[in-house]
Amino acid sequence: HTRTTTYTGPVTAHATLGTLATIPAATPLGRANVVGQFNAGRLVILRGTYTSGKTTATHYMLGTMYVTGAKNRVVADDPYTGRQVYIDATTKAVVVPARFPLAHFKVDGYQPVTLQ
């Protein structure tokens, strides 16, 4: 069965959400999108899709930082698992934990979050 998450807390008292931007399939997570927001001191809401049976569903995570080096990755807090996850910047898929339960999750958009 399909699981979804929503946020209903008083975030607007402490943060401003920017416009949702789509990331083309061939575009990695980088300075032109998510990493550029981190460099500007912002967090990001990461939007992606995953499959559940024959259904494709949307899922959101809070991107908090990135790691560079041999493996470029975005670090995010996942509300479904309650864990921190690592997302490969090129494939835009969760690589840590290895058995992420949302099958074939892949980031396809982001929304900047400016804290006040």
Secondary structure, DSSP 8 states (H G I E B T S, - for coil): --------S-GGGTEEE---EE--TT--SSTTTHHHHHHTT-EEEEEEEEEETTEEEEEEEEEEEEE-SSS-EEEEEETTTTEEEEEETTT-BEEESTT-SSTT-EEEEEEEEEE-
